[in-house]
């Protein structure tokens, strides 16, 4: 489809759907709790539906309701050992979080399970979860020595380990913590820099025996807990598209309400501010253990920045839209240490470099990042999303600025994380 072109400055107050990472975890931990949990304001997107369906296939009753006008889930948890063997293959679709977290969880369950996903997910590296799980005693098979899905898991009694992650990854960390939840003894983890910590916050708020000392995380196996009401804040990774749109389109002012501002996720706010963006963060009451705020962005002229190091894991999902901000900025932006972008839903370095070049922007690619030269006028281009929701949304925002809009090969993939994105954009654009 051809993306909308700018009709007027973007002005108004919006809400975006619930946080994707927190929704996955809320469903998983609700299913493993003793009794009923409510997940208020969950994200009803394709990725999260994969996790919900997987638990239904393992005997968990989950119903959808509306609470205070928000899409919500009622989950009948059956405790740490209550899941039943799925009779078919669990299809995780495009969702790396579903596949990796469930691999950790199911490695220690007393049954056989098979997990697969779409063509993109079947190309993504799984050894990063399989290796530590195997050292806990897991029996997991997959293509390429276990590196590629489909994965077949023959559940085993697991032992706790002491493991240092070679790369910062919340999916790997969470998979091992989920395995540790039913392993014997203590499972201890550390990572080279801090990835998103929603699992840790949720474990703490549920009362699981879990400790954190100098960046070392320890979970005690067998710690059961009751069901709980979990509120899900708006997803900063979804708000990101409107933050950048508001920053680069002259005359704009957008407020995005009730967004999760967990410091392990707010790299984009820091980077945009460093680039000269005007963003106001108004703190609200936290939701459980997660900090929440209203975010207001006003357009300004941006300048380039250098981004690398510890900022990368805290900004990891925002690079496609950050590339659009960089393309609008004066001067050049350099992104380094971001090799993980090559193994996301698509190779996001290659995909964004190709898309930006199509708009007439100069981009130099590095194995671990890119250099983008900002430019005032962009031409519309044909964009291949590679089925990647964040590439599609980023290029739709870029299309507001590019002459004639952009042509996008696949907008259906947006439903992976942000159903209603294009409709919400048109309410601001008129
Ligand atoms: C996620 C962790 C990150 C992120 C992904 C969601 C999670 O992946 O990119 O979109 O919910 O744990 P990695 O763990 O591969 O960095």
Boltz pocket constraint, residues with backbone or C-beta under 6 A from the ligand:
constraints:
  - pocket:
      binder: B
      contacts: [[A, 20], [A, 21], [A, 22], [A, 24], [A, 97], [A, 168], [A, 169], [A, 170], [A, 171], [A, 172], [A, 174], [A, 195], [A, 196], [A, 316], [A, 317], [A, 340]]
      max_distance: 6.0
